[in-house]
Each structure stands twice: as structure tokens, then as C-alpha cells.
Amino acid sequence: MPVPSSSSPPAPGARASIVRRLLERAIDGPPQQPPEIPGLVLIRVDQPYLNICSVYEPCVAVIAQGSKRIVLGDETLCYGEDRYLITSMDLPVRSAVVEASAERPYLGVALRLDWREIASLMLESPASVPAPMLGGAARDSRAMTTGALTAPLLEAFDRLLGLLDQPEHIPALAPLIKREIHYRLLTGEAGARLRQIATVDTQSHQVARAIASLNARFTEPLRVEALARESGMSLSTFHHHFKTLTAMSPLQYQKQLRLTEARRLMLSEGMDASTSAFRVGYESPSQFSREYRRMFGAPPSKDIADFRWQQEPVAA
């Protein structure tokens, strides 16, 4: 009997197993993070949703059932059960679950990337890790992309989820399975991108550090020249590499972070538009309202009311 190659498509059994495990453990609503396995996230959505804004942390995400659309800057990524999503730095995005219902919910699982694990694997098995991409179109160097979901990668996720039913084995086996997942990513389609971010002396790594600094101070006035100087680049070179990775300029990136956080404050904490605008760094409520409407398609009060209405359960 032939042995499946590392590029073979996932076997139906592994997918069915993950679907069963998620149906048993995940509930409709915000992603759940089982404390037993740090970095693991379970997702279940019972109805389609549109225009959700959030900041994706560095992670790999697999859809066991359903499909999703993500907007990064002015670009759109669509992926479903045959592909994984990988995000190699913090990125503000808009997303939509396209396929979901109570009978067949959207089910997904994600794992936060561990850069120390990636660096260790690069040192231990350099021959197995693809070299960084040279040249190519800007979209080929994005910090967010999709790749073909292979049988070994899906099976590794299934085994990691399976440990939730065997908690006594988690301390010994979870680190090994997480390492395998990172190895499968490094040797897959997204390997070159991960290596670019993980290699200290690359411009991608320097931009990633600048983005981390911007995230920590996004409510403060943006000083792009200071970020470029900290990255050891000229202003024009910094702008070019920033947009190549994120599909946004630094100003667009900060604006999306601010508006995303303001929307969260209004939805989760009941804050009014003016207060949330000042909280995230806006000095002018009218400017906040204009930019909010441009991003979400409606003024803050109407957008929040419409969003809450969409979340109301449908009567049987």
C-alpha cells in the first residue's frame, strides 16, 4: 500500500474527527481558548456574519467546516476546507463567515505561532526549510496568506484536539504536536514567508518589530519617521516594505486599529461614539464619524444598532 506523501490532501477521517471534536467542545460565539493547551483556539459560528473587524495575531487557522472571507487592506482572501490561513504578524482585518447554519455550523481551529519554535526548527533542519522568496509580486510577500491543507497538517491538528480528552498526556505530547505543526508550515507553501519574518537581519523582521511598536501605541500620534529610523530604513524604503507586508500604509494600519477598537468599545462596553473616539486617539468626533462611516458603511450609532439587530436570534 502506498504511503501518503506530505502534500497529499487530507483524508476524510481526519476531517470528520475534527468536526466531531469541535461540535462536542465549541459553542457558538467568541473563539474559545482551552486553558489546558495554551495557544489553541476553537471556533464555532452557527450563522453567517459580515464585516467583523478584529486584529489577527500570528497564527495558523484551519477550517474544518464552512468558508470564510477576509479583507486585508484593499485585498480579499477567501479560504475554506481545502486551505489553511497563516498570519505572520498582528494585522487588522475585516472578516465574514460565508457558510454557516445551525444544522451545519462553521467550525475552525487555530494555533498561535511560536517564533522560538520556528527559529529552533530553522537551525536544526535548514535543508528542509525553503529559502526566502526572491523577487515576485508584492502580494507574494504578504504577512497573511493561505496554503493548501495537507493530510499531515490536518492530522496533527486532530491529534492536538484529541489531547483535550486525555489531559494527563498534554504536558508530554502537546509540545511535540505543536512542533510538528510548525514544521509542516515551514516546509509548506508559507514556509518562506515565516522564515523572512523570523530571520533577524531581514527587512521583514524589522518591519514586524515596528508593527509591534505601533500596536502598543496606536492611540498616540503616528510618527512614521521614528518607526523608519528604529527599523534602520529610509522613509521611502520603510513605507514600501510596510505596505508589501500589510497591504496598507502605516497611517491606514493605525486608522484601522483605532476604528476596530472603537467599535469594540461601543459594542462590548456600551460606550458612546464620542467617548470611544477620544479613547482610541481621535481629537475630532466629526473626523472619527467620517472615517468610521467610510470603513463600516454607516455612522457609528447606526452601525452598532444594525450589528446588534443582526445578532438577535431568529425566531423558530
Buried (B, 14 or more C-beta within 10 A) or exposed (E): EEEBEEEEEBBEEBBEBBBBBBEEBBEEEEBBBBEEBEBBBBBBBBBBBEBBBBBBBBBBBBBBBBBBBBBBBEEEBEBBBEBBBBBBBBBBBBBBBBBBEEEEBBBBBBBBBBBEBBBEBBEEEEEEBBEBEEEEEEEEBBBBBBBEBBBBBBBBBBBBBBBBEEEEEBEEBBEEBBBBBBBBBBBBBBBBBBBBBBBEEBBBBBBBBBBEBBBEEBBEEBEBEEBBBBBEBEEEBBBBBBBBBBBBBBEBBBBBBBBBBBBBBBBEEEBEBEBBBBBBBBEEBEEBBEBBBEBBEBBBEEBBEBBEEEEEEEEE
